[in-house]
Amino acid sequence: MAKAKGKPENFGNQPSKELTEQLNFRVTKEMKEEVKTKDDPPEFCRQAIQEKLDRER
């Protein structure tokens, strides 16, 4: 059985913004394990990146 990928509208992003791009980066094993403990790891990462981008503006 194929794994469901979900729909971008089900994520917590702005309705006018589609999640079409992917971003890959390396982290430590400890960071990966801690992020995996979150309820929604992809959304956690998106929010963390957005917060940092907002602070740097």
N, C-alpha and C positions, 0 to 999 in steps of 0.2 A: 504494500500500500504506500502510495506517495505521500510525502510529508506536505501538509498544507503550508503555503507560503504567506497567507494573509493578504489583506488589501491595505494599501497606504491610508485609506480613509479610516481604518480602524486604529491607526496609531495616533498619538497625541500631537500631531503636527498641525500647522495651520491648513485649513481646507484648500486654500489656493496654491499650496506648495505640495507637489508630488515628490515622493521619496524614490527617485529614479537612479540616483548615483550611489556607488559603493566606495568606501574608504577603508583601506587596510593599513595597519601599522603594528609594530612590535611592542610588546609589553613584557614585564617580568612575569614569572609564573605566579608570584604572590598577587600581583595586580589582577591577573586573569581570574584566579580563583575567587578573589573578593568580589569582582564584578559579577561573576556567575552566581553569587549568592543573592543578588538583587532580584526583586519580583519580575522586572522586565529589563534585562541587561541591555538590549539595543536602545531602548528609550532612555535608560540611565546614561549611556554614552553620548547619545544625541544631546541631551540636556546639559551634560557637563561641557561638551565642546561649545555649545551655544552660549553658555554662561561665560566662558573664557573669551569668546569672540566679542560678546557684548561689553565686557570689562575693558577690552583693549581698544574699543572705539572712542 
